[in-house]
Amino acid sequence: QGIMTQQISTKTPGMVSALEELNRLCRSFDRVPGAQAVFPQVLETTGRICGGIPLQGYLYHKGRALLEPCGGSSPTDLSALHMPNHLFEILSGPKGRIAGQPFELNNLSLSHPWWNFHELNSEALESNRIAALYPLVSARALLGLIALDSSGLEKIGEAGSNNLLALACSQIALGLSHLSLISTIRRTSFQSRLKALELETLQDVGVAFAGSLDIKQLTGDLLIRVISILNVNRAAVLLDNWPGRDNIERAFQPEVVESFGLEELEETLVDSLAGFPQASANLLENSPTVINDPALAGTLGCRNLMVVPIQYKGQLLGAILVGDKESRNEPEPTFGDDDLRLLGAMAGQAGAAISNARLYSDVLRMKNFNENILTSIASGVIT
């Protein structure tokens, strides 16, 4: 900041205020919902600092492996730039230092670190009229790019603002890096709280199941906890009444034993579920199914649904179906990996409890049968 202030102060006081505005914007990255909200202002201010040159901005999205347009002149008309993982590793280099020096596309050679990136995105670079790129990097992370078209490159050369733009990019990268660090800390904290909640939930479910040998009570408790913990509007517990007893090869034929929000579909629920070949096949393989497509889940009157098998020691006992996830933070929430892991853990505990309850029922029935035999005979029995 001191170097930039020294260079800019020789020009106009307005440039100094623009620098202060840039610093303020970069510090605000972590106080707005994502860098996308403030990045266009950052580009506009940086362009003013460097003499009114037009700039294009791209932010790196690791999950999509893309550099997505964000800010600048007509960002909606710009094409995204591909940055797959293997290119990122090439740019990181053997010493883990990413190639962060600005470069002009016309001066690239085969040995340049960004050559493969240029070849992969040649059409998009030409379509976006990019003549030079200024990488936004921090430590081992590529955070984004600032691009110049041919007119901007010529203008910055005439104004002698190359160093100013490079220093501004360093300031922007520092702000983005700070945002990335804050996001990582928040995500880690959230995951820790979620893990603690998951452990508390499973402990509560285990205590509730351990104290009951009545299947009706077990399935009722399971349904209540599934609805409250996963925050869903629809749920059902299906059980195979006599799994593997009459015939080991008998097909899985579940029945609805408990439901919430699906009462009008109870009689047709099993048939409707059989209409999802993938879900039926997954159940027979003791695998879960997640359907976040409303067109598919609509057959059961749901926006989205999740089906998880109830099994014990490899034997399929039934299934838990949940649908229409709710959230105060998202208008149309979907089921994710955390939901699937939590429901799967509850289904695992339910499988053990239901198996024990059925075993107890078998023992009790056999005891009553033997007692009835002994009380019905007139002669003595010697053992």
N, C-alpha and C positions, 0 to 999 in steps of 0.2 A: 504494500500500500504506500509506503514511504517513497519508493522509487517511482511509482506511477504518479504520485502527487507532485514530485519534483519535475517530472517531464511535462505534466499537464499544466502546472502553474505558470509555465512560460507562455501558454496560449491564452485562454480566457477563464475568468472566474466561473463561467457556466460549466466548464469541463470539470472543475473541482467538485462542484455540486453534483455533477453526473457520477463522478467516482464515488462520492459519499452515498448516492442513491444505489449504486451497484453493490457496495458493501452491505448496505441495509437489506437489499433484496436477497443477497446470498445468505445472510444470517437468518432470513425468514423462511428458508427452505423447510425447516423442521417444524414450523408453526402453521403451515397451511396443509390442506389435504393433498399431499404429493407435490413433487417438483413441477408437474405439468401446469399447475395453477399460476405459478410465478415466473416460469422459464421464459415465456414470451416477453415479459417486461425486462428480464435480464438481457435478452438479445437486443431489444430496442435501445436500452441504455448503453450497452457495449458498442453498438453501432454509432451512437452519438459521440461517445468518448473517442472513437477512432476516426471521426471526421464525417459522420453521416453515411457510412457504407452499409449496404443491405447485407444482412446475414441470414443464414438458414441454421436451424437448431435441430439436433437429433438426440434423443435420450435412449440409452441402452436398456432393453428389457431382456433379462437373462432367460426367463422362462420361455419366451418366444424366439430367442436368439435373433433379435432384430434391433436395429437402430431406427426408432420410430420418429417421424417428423413432429416437432413441437415448437411452434413459434416461427417467426420470420415472415417473409412475404408469401402469402397464400399457402400455409402449411398443409391444408387439405388437398392441394393439388400435387404435393410432393410424394414420391414413392419411398417406401421404407427400404432400408439397406440391410442386407443379411449379414449376420455375424455369428456363424456356427461355432461350436466349442473348439473345434480343431484349429480354426483361424485365431481364436482368442489365445490358445496355447502357443501358437507360432509368434503372435505379437508379444506374449509375455517373455519369450526368450529364455535361454538356458539359465540365466541368473535371476529369473523372476521379475525382471524390470520391463514393463510394457513399453513399446515403442511410442513415445508420446510427443515426438517432435513434429511440428507442422510441415506440410509438404504440398507441392503443386503436382497435379496429376500428370501434366505434360513432362515432368522431369523424373518420373518414376522409371526405375530400371528393374531387371529381373531379380536383382539381389536386394531390393528394398523390402523391408519387413511388411509393408502394406500392399505388395504387388498382388498376392493372391486375393486379397480383399477387393482390389480394383478389378481384377479379372472376373470375379464372381458377380460384382455389382455394376459391370460396365454399362449395361443398358439403363439402369436406374440412375447412375451418376450422370449419364448423358441427358436423360430425360429431365433431371433436376437442374441441369446446366451448372454442375459443380466443377470449379476449376482448382480449388485448393481446400484442404481439410486441416483443421486444428483439433487434434484429439483432446478430450477432457479426461484426464487420467489422474488417479491417486493410488499410491502404493501399487498393488497388483490388480487393480480394478479399472476396466474401461467403463466410464460413466456416460459418455456421449461424444458428440462431435459438433463443432461449429464449422459451417461450410461457407465458402465465398464463390460467387459466380465470376465470370470473366470480367465483368464491369467492376465488381467489388474488388477483385484482385488488382486491377489496374488503378483503381482509386486509392487503395491503401498504399500502393507503391508510390504514387505521386505525393501522398500526404506524409509518407515516412512513418506510418503508424504500425508497422509490423510488430515492433517490440511491445507497443501498447496493447495490441490485440492478444499477443502471447501471454502478457502479464494478466490481462483480464481473464483469459481462459484458465490460468492457474487459480485465480480467485474464485471463479465459478466452480471449478473442479473441487476446490476445498469445501465450498458450501454443499455441493452434492455429496461429497464424501462424508461430511458431518451428518447429512440426512440419512445416508446409508447406514452409518453407525447407530444412529438413534433408532432407525427402523429395526435393525438387528437386535438391539437391546429390548425393544418393546416386544418383538416377536418371541424372543427367548423367554421373557417374563410371562407372556401369555401362555406359551407352551408349558411352562413350569406350573402355572396356576391350573391349566387344563389337566395336567397329569395328576396333580394333587386331588382335583375334583373327581377324576376317574378312579383313583384309588379309594377315596372316601365312598364313592358310589358303589363300587364293587364290594367293599366291606359291608356296607349297609344291606346290599342285596344278599350277600352270603349269610349274614346273620338272620335275615328274614326267612330265607329258604331253609336254613338249618333247623329252624324251630317248627317246621310243618311237614307232615306226612300225608296231607290231604291234597290231592291233585287239583281240585276245584279252587282251594284257597291259594295254592301255589301259582296257578295260571292267573288268578285275579290279581295277586300281588305283583306278578311279573308285568301284567298289562299296565297297571297304575304307574309303576316305576319307569317303564319304557316311555309312556306318554309324557310324564313330568320331566324326565332327564333329557330326552331328545327333543322335547318341545314340538310334538307333532299333533295334528288334528285327527288323524285316523290311525288305527292300529288293530291288529288281530293276532291271536295265538291259535295256531292249528296243531292238532296232535293226531298221530296215527294211533287208533285205539288199541290195536294188538300188534305191535311191530314185531314181525318175524316169528310169531308164535304158531299160527296155523300152518304156514308154509313159508319157508325161508325165501323162496323165490317170488312170493306174492308181491304185487306192485304196491308202491307207496300210495295209500289212500287216506289223506288227512281229512279231518273234520274241524270246523270252527268251534272252539270251546269257549273263547272269550273274544269280544270285539268292542271297539269304540269308534263311532263315526262311520261304521260300515254295516250297521244293523240291517239296512234295507238290502244289502248285497250278501248277507250271510249265506242264503241258500244257493247262490250262484258264485260265491267267492272262489271256491275250489276250482270250478269249471273255468272261471275267468282267468285264474292264475295259470291253469293249464294252457291257456291261449298264448302264454309267453314261452315259446320253446326253450329259449335260453335260460329263463328262470327255472323251468322244470328240470332241465338237464343239470343245472348247477346244484339244485337241491339234491338230486340223486347222487351227485358227487360230493355232497357236503360242502358246497361252495356258496358264497353269498352272491347276490345280484343287486346292483344299483341302477335305477332308471331315472334319470333327470330330464328325460324328454317328455314334455306334456302330451305329445301326440300318442306316445306309447302308454304312458301311465294313465291316460284318460279312460282307458277301457275299464279301469276300476274306480273311475270318478276321482282320480288324484292328479295333482300337478306333477308330483314326483313320488317315487316310492323306493323302498329298500326291503329285500327279502333275505332273511338270514336263517340257515337251518338250525334246529335244535337237535343236537346229537350227543351221544355218550359212548365212549370207547368204540367209535367208528360206526355205531348203529344210529340210523336216522330215526328220530322220535317225532319230529314235527317241524314247525317253522314259525318265525315271527315276521309279520308284515307291518311296516309302518309307512305312512304317506303324508304328504302336505306338511313339510317342515315349515315352521314359523320362525321369524326373527325380527327384532326391533330395528336392526341395523341394515337389513336388506329387504327390498320390496318383494323379491322372488328368490328366496334362499334355496340352495340345493344341498343334497347330502354329499358330504366329503369323507375323507379317509378317517378323520377323528370320529365321526358319527358311526361309521362302519366298524371301527375297532371297538368302540364302546358297546354297541349293540351285540357284536360278536362275543364279547366277554360276558355280557349278561346272559346270552343264549347258552354259553358254555356252562355257567353256573346253574342255569335252569335245567339243562340236560341232566346233570348229575342229580339234582334234587328230584326231578320227575322220575328218573330211573330208580332212585331209592324209594320213592313213594309207591311206585308200582311193585317193587320187590316186597315191600312191607305188606301191600295189599294181597299179594300172592301168598305170603306166609300166613297171614291172618285167615284167608279163605281156606287154605289147606288145614289149618288148625281147627277151624269150625267144622270142616268136612269130617275130620277124624273123630272129633267129639260127637258129632251126630251118629256116626257109625257105632261107636262104643255104647252110646245110650240107647240104641235101637235094637240091640241083640239081647236075648234072654239068657243064653248060656254064658258061662265064664270063659275068659280068654287068658291063657297062660303064656307068659313071655319068658 
